[in-house]
Amino acid sequence: MPGKCDPADFPPLAVTVDLVLMTVHCGRLAVLFQRRSQAPHEGDWALPGGFVGVAESLDAAAQRILADKAGLSHAWLEQLYSFGDPARDPRMRIVTIAYFALLPATNLTAALDRRDDLSLAPIDALPDLAFDHTAIVGHAIQRLRGKLDYAPVAFALLPPLFTLRALQDVHEAILGTTLNKPAFRRRMLDKGWIEGTGEREEGSAFRPAELFKIKP
């Protein structure tokens, strides 16, 4: 039949998922990496990732890899972008679907305690990464920074009750810049994402700051 596609006419192709797991650690935006145990790039740092099963959805693969590689479960993951340069992997044609997540630092440091092949690196001091993972990390950082102004993503790094100072600290770490305190607080309140609780923080050496929470 004219125009009929024969699968044998196409070279082998595989699909993988790579995870960009980010947090704010010691006041800096950082990413979780895993040291590769096999070729290619054996011994190099890379994003946690793996192949997608034939009968597995992309989201299911992302959650499985999150559990297998980082020991985390049920984290919120957002699909970032697909990377398919034919030369990105020397083994064969591999297209990867990148996901990213912003997680509390305690979650990722707990993952480090469980495995000795994981490392948390600040974005301004990234190691040499395998494949095209440096580009993937850069894309994730741009997406995260772009979302800060229109989506309440930064609250993933805060406890249920937080001060405006803590909220500003998180934004500054993600953006890598210092923000004007009055302007930032006015913008956060104007967005309608948060509300005051009337409670005050404890243990402060100065006047205790008011605690806020996310609006229902």
Wavefront OBJ file of the C-alpha trace (Angstrom):
o trace
v 0.000 0.000 0.000
v 1.487 3.364 -1.019
v 2.564 5.504 1.924
v 2.428 2.644 4.417
v 5.063 2.960 7.160
v 7.168 -0.060 7.946
v 8.584 -0.005 11.538
v 11.753 -1.593 10.163
v 12.421 1.618 8.253
v 12.986 3.514 11.518
v 16.023 3.245 13.791
v 15.591 2.187 17.449
v 14.429 4.957 19.758
v 14.010 5.006 23.531
v 12.381 7.426 25.964
v 13.764 8.370 29.351
v 12.694 10.633 32.202
v 15.115 12.942 34.030
v 14.264 14.744 37.265
v 15.424 18.225 38.258
v 14.826 18.196 42.018
v 15.489 21.644 43.463
v 15.514 23.166 46.912
v 16.904 26.131 48.822
v 19.784 24.911 50.975
v 21.939 27.229 53.105
v 20.337 30.224 51.397
v 21.137 29.039 47.834
v 19.084 27.332 45.148
v 20.466 23.804 44.757
v 19.813 20.701 42.615
v 20.077 17.003 43.462
v 22.489 14.928 41.336
v 23.435 11.261 41.171
v 26.837 9.802 40.265
v 26.528 7.432 37.310
v 27.627 3.859 38.010
v 27.900 2.698 34.397
v 28.841 3.874 30.922
v 28.399 6.203 29.239
v 29.748 8.933 31.531
v 30.543 6.436 34.282
v 31.535 8.296 37.441
v 30.072 11.611 36.269
v 27.253 13.485 37.965
v 23.837 13.462 36.300
v 20.206 14.138 37.027
v 18.334 11.180 38.524
v 16.683 9.448 35.583
v 15.787 6.224 33.852
v 14.084 4.565 30.912
v 10.316 4.580 30.513
v 8.725 1.142 30.388
v 6.774 0.022 27.324
v 3.479 -0.026 29.234
v 4.337 2.855 31.581
v 3.058 6.422 31.380
v 5.518 9.304 31.616
v 4.083 10.484 34.946
v 4.234 6.967 36.375
v 7.851 6.650 35.259
v 8.703 9.986 36.887
v 7.184 8.905 40.206
v 8.927 5.515 40.023
v 12.310 7.126 39.365
v 11.678 9.599 42.173
v 11.169 6.691 44.561
v 13.961 4.474 43.204
v 16.673 7.118 42.870
v 15.832 9.600 45.642
v 13.697 7.546 48.007
v 10.871 10.069 47.759
v 7.213 9.396 47.019
v 4.155 11.353 45.980
v 6.031 14.590 45.327
v 4.503 17.181 43.037
v 6.322 16.977 39.696
v 5.762 19.255 36.716
v 6.693 18.254 33.193
v 9.337 20.678 32.010
v 10.397 20.016 28.416
v 11.478 17.299 26.012
v 15.108 17.072 24.875
v 15.781 15.099 21.726
v 19.047 16.087 20.089
v 20.086 12.990 18.093
v 23.607 13.202 19.520
v 22.642 13.705 23.170
v 23.333 10.048 24.063
v 26.059 7.921 22.434
v 24.181 4.640 22.957
v 21.243 5.220 20.643
v 18.575 7.778 19.801
v 17.122 8.669 23.205
v 14.545 11.361 23.865
v 14.235 12.459 27.474
v 11.250 14.099 29.138
v 12.435 16.342 31.964
v 10.364 16.944 35.074
v 11.131 19.393 37.838
v 10.038 19.892 41.413
v 10.694 22.295 44.265
v 11.065 20.317 47.498
v 11.857 21.158 51.139
v 15.564 20.917 51.899
v 14.900 18.322 54.604
v 13.487 15.943 51.964
v 16.594 16.101 49.788
v 19.115 16.046 52.642
v 17.312 12.947 53.936
v 17.850 11.374 50.503
v 21.579 12.163 50.819
v 21.689 10.329 54.149
v 20.197 7.206 52.579
v 22.519 6.966 49.560
v 26.180 7.781 49.021
v 25.826 8.379 45.266
v 23.708 11.526 45.651
v 24.890 15.111 45.980
v 23.199 18.471 46.410
v 24.941 21.238 44.454
v 24.137 24.974 44.384
v 23.301 26.256 40.914
v 26.196 28.714 40.968
v 28.676 25.868 41.514
v 27.409 23.020 39.340
v 29.736 20.086 38.643
v 30.453 18.886 35.106
v 27.310 16.967 34.160
v 26.708 14.000 31.870
v 24.790 14.215 28.606
v 22.933 17.525 28.139
v 21.959 17.795 31.785
v 23.527 21.227 32.255
v 21.113 22.566 29.625
v 18.198 20.774 31.286
v 19.042 22.317 34.660
v 19.301 25.768 33.065
v 15.882 25.345 31.467
v 14.371 24.288 34.805
v 15.839 27.302 36.608
v 14.405 29.654 33.995
v 10.982 28.002 34.287
v 11.045 28.202 38.087
v 12.071 31.850 38.131
v 9.416 32.691 35.565
v 6.689 31.011 37.647
v 7.494 32.897 40.843
v 5.526 35.971 39.840
v 2.329 34.234 38.737
v 2.188 30.969 40.707
v 2.680 30.300 44.447
v 5.457 27.750 43.893
v 7.771 29.140 46.582
v 5.437 27.975 49.336
v 6.624 24.406 48.702
v 9.737 25.384 50.678
v 7.946 26.908 53.657
v 6.195 25.447 56.708
v 2.430 25.962 57.094
v 3.100 29.135 59.114
v 5.856 31.470 57.966
v 7.044 35.061 58.220
v 7.266 37.478 55.318
v 11.008 37.543 55.906
v 11.201 33.789 55.330
v 9.088 34.123 52.190
v 11.413 36.830 50.868
v 14.481 34.718 51.696
v 13.125 31.899 49.512
v 12.415 34.252 46.601
v 15.853 35.831 46.845
v 17.562 32.429 46.860
v 15.650 31.312 43.759
v 16.175 34.570 41.886
v 19.769 35.009 43.031
v 19.250 38.668 43.859
v 18.261 40.950 46.727
v 14.707 42.281 46.705
v 13.366 45.544 48.084
v 11.665 44.629 51.351
v 8.631 47.021 51.285
v 7.973 46.410 47.580
v 8.189 42.627 47.967
v 5.831 42.531 50.933
v 3.334 44.799 49.209
v 3.400 42.614 46.094
v 2.877 39.409 48.055
v -0.078 40.851 49.959
v -1.607 42.337 46.810
v -1.532 38.930 45.078
v -3.977 37.574 47.629
v -2.082 34.316 48.135
v -1.450 34.738 51.860
v -3.201 35.984 54.958
v -2.044 36.926 58.437
v -2.831 34.649 61.357
v -2.494 37.157 64.181
v 0.124 34.871 65.718
v 3.753 35.830 66.259
v 6.941 33.845 65.820
v 8.602 32.542 68.954
v 12.198 32.790 70.070
v 13.002 36.044 68.265
v 15.567 38.360 69.868
v 13.716 41.331 68.400
v 10.057 42.208 67.979
v 8.408 38.937 66.916
v 7.190 39.001 63.322
v 3.646 38.044 62.394
v 3.079 34.567 61.014
v 1.257 34.114 57.708
v -0.339 31.163 55.937
v -1.505 30.330 52.444
v -5.128 31.202 51.829
v -7.404 28.184 51.351
l 1 2 3 4 5 6 7 8 9 10 11 12 13 14 15 16 17 18 19 20 21 22 23 24 25 26 27 28 29 30 31 32 33 34 35 36 37 38 39 40 41 42 43 44 45 46 47 48 49 50 51 52 53 54 55 56 57 58 59 60 61 62 63 64 65 66 67 68 69 70 71 72 73 74 75 76 77 78 79 80 81 82 83 84 85 86 87 88 89 90 91 92 93 94 95 96 97 98 99 100 101 102 103 104 105 106 107 108 109 110 111 112 113 114 115 116 117 118 119 120 121 122 123 124 125 126 127 128 129 130 131 132 133 134 135 136 137 138 139 140 141 142 143 144 145 146 147 148 149 150 151 152 153 154 155 156 157 158 159 160 161 162 163 164 165 166 167 168 169 170 171 172 173 174 175 176 177 178 179 180 181 182 183 184 185 186 187 188 189 190 191 192 193 194 195 196 197 198 199 200 201 202 203 204 205 206 207 208 209 210 211 212 213 214 215 216
